[in-house]
């Protein structure tokens, strides 16, 4: 499966993206930074947060500002979307 602008993501960003996508598919809402850390078996909360933020900046994901668990892959609609 190819990602949006696949070449603009680092391998680690692709891993984070996949975790976010799979979490949305399974639960219907976004993962916390701690959820992503657990799945990727990493201890760096700051680095995971930066990667999630970067995915939003690059346009691979969307999120609602000031709301928890709203980072989602492009194309995934939330009940807030019109």
Residue pairs with C-beta under 8 A, 6 or more apart in sequence:
3 9
3 14
3 17
3 60
4 59
4 60
4 74
5 58
5 59
5 60
6 14
8 58
8 60
9 17
9 55
9 58
9 60
12 51
13 51
13 54
13 55
13 58
13 60
15 40
16 36
16 40
16 48
16 51
16 52
16 55
17 55
17 60
17 61
17 73
19 31
19 35
19 36
19 39
19 40
20 30
20 31
20 36
20 52
20 55
20 61
20 71
20 72
20 73
21 73
21 76
23 29
23 30
23 31
23 35
24 30
24 72
24 73
24 76
29 69
29 70
30 63
30 69
30 70
30 71
30 72
31 39
31 69
31 71
32 68
32 69
33 45
33 48
33 49
33 52
34 45
36 48
36 52
37 43
37 44
37 45
37 48
40 48
42 48
52 61
52 71
55 61
55 71
56 62
56 63
56 71
59 74
60 73
60 74
61 71
61 72
61 73
61 74
62 70
62 71
62 72
62 73
62 74
62 76
63 70
63 71
63 72
64 70
64 78
64 80
70 78
72 78
